[in-house]
Amino acid sequence: MKRIDRHQECIDLLIERLQFHERYTEIYMNVEYNRNGIIGEVDVLTYNSKTGVWHFYEVKSSHIRRQRKKAQTQFDKYKQAYPLRYVKGIFISPKKVYRLK
């Protein structure tokens, strides 16, 4: 049996919680994108069709300042790739949750 790494465990737990609340009409995991010459990957991406809001979740298996900064960089890159989307960014670690700006 293949051992699931800690990062994937955090993603799976987040997906379970998001599905339980039924807030989103669409939930995507491990989304790769290549748009406007920008290539990247999102751990979890959700969409609420009632509000028109996308949520970008970047999951890190540990919380250190460098990881939060990396998550912010990934979020900024995604916003550049999709400038017309209204996107809110969220950084998730096992002990902390932060809003990305």
C-alpha positions as CSV (number, residue, x, y, z in Angstrom):
1,M,0.0,0.0,0.0
2,K,1.3,3.5,-0.9
3,R,1.8,5.8,2.0
4,I,-0.1,9.1,1.6
5,D,2.2,12.0,2.5
6,R,1.3,14.6,5.1
7,H,0.5,17.3,2.5
8,Q,-2.0,15.1,0.7
9,E,-3.6,14.2,4.0
10,C,-4.1,17.9,4.7
11,I,-5.7,18.4,1.3
12,D,-8.0,15.4,1.7
13,L,-9.1,16.7,5.2
14,L,-9.8,20.1,3.7
15,I,-11.8,18.6,0.8
16,E,-13.9,16.6,3.3
17,R,-14.7,19.8,5.3
18,L,-15.5,21.8,2.3
19,Q,-17.9,19.1,1.0
20,F,-19.6,18.8,4.4
21,H,-20.6,22.5,4.5
22,E,-22.0,22.4,0.9
23,R,-21.0,26.0,0.4
24,Y,-19.4,25.5,-3.0
25,T,-21.0,24.3,-6.3
26,E,-17.6,23.2,-7.6
27,I,-14.5,21.8,-5.8
28,Y,-11.3,21.0,-7.6
29,M,-8.1,19.4,-6.2
30,N,-4.6,19.6,-7.5
31,V,-5.5,22.0,-10.4
32,E,-2.7,22.7,-12.9
33,Y,-3.1,25.7,-15.1
34,N,-1.2,27.3,-18.1
35,R,-2.8,30.6,-19.0
36,N,-1.5,33.9,-20.3
37,G,2.0,32.4,-20.3
38,I,1.7,31.6,-16.6
39,I,2.1,28.1,-15.4
40,G,1.1,26.9,-11.9
41,E,-0.7,24.6,-9.6
42,V,-3.5,25.1,-7.0
43,D,-4.0,22.6,-4.2
44,V,-7.7,23.2,-3.9
45,L,-9.9,25.5,-5.9
46,T,-13.6,26.1,-5.2
47,Y,-16.3,28.1,-6.8
48,N,-19.6,29.4,-5.4
49,S,-22.0,30.1,-8.3
50,K,-24.4,32.1,-6.1
51,T,-21.7,34.6,-5.2
52,G,-19.4,34.2,-8.2
53,V,-16.4,33.9,-5.9
54,W,-13.5,31.5,-6.3
55,H,-11.5,30.4,-3.3
56,F,-7.8,29.5,-3.8
57,Y,-6.5,27.2,-1.1
58,E,-2.8,26.6,-0.7
59,V,-2.0,23.8,1.7
60,K,1.3,23.5,3.4
61,S,2.1,20.6,5.8
62,S,4.1,22.8,8.1
63,H,3.8,26.4,9.2
64,I,6.9,28.5,8.8
65,R,7.1,32.0,7.4
66,R,8.8,30.8,4.2
67,Q,5.8,28.6,3.4
68,R,3.3,31.4,3.9
69,K,5.4,33.6,1.6
70,K,5.5,30.9,-1.0
71,A,1.7,30.5,-0.8
72,Q,1.3,34.2,-1.3
73,T,3.5,34.1,-4.4
74,Q,1.5,31.2,-5.8
75,F,-1.7,33.1,-5.2
76,D,-0.4,36.2,-6.9
77,K,0.6,34.1,-9.9
78,Y,-2.9,32.7,-10.1
79,K,-4.5,36.1,-10.0
80,Q,-2.2,37.2,-12.8
81,A,-3.3,34.2,-14.9
82,Y,-7.0,34.8,-14.2
83,P,-7.3,38.6,-13.8
84,L,-11.1,38.7,-14.4
85,R,-12.0,36.2,-11.7
86,Y,-12.9,37.4,-8.2
87,V,-10.6,35.2,-6.1
88,K,-10.0,35.0,-2.4
89,G,-6.8,33.2,-1.3
90,I,-6.5,31.1,1.8
91,F,-3.3,29.6,3.3
92,I,-3.8,26.4,5.3
93,S,-1.4,24.7,7.6
94,P,-2.1,22.1,10.3
95,K,-2.2,24.8,13.0
96,K,-3.0,28.0,11.2
97,V,-5.3,29.5,8.5
98,Y,-4.5,32.9,6.9
99,R,-6.2,35.0,4.3
100,L,-3.9,35.7,1.3
101,K,-4.0,39.3,0.0
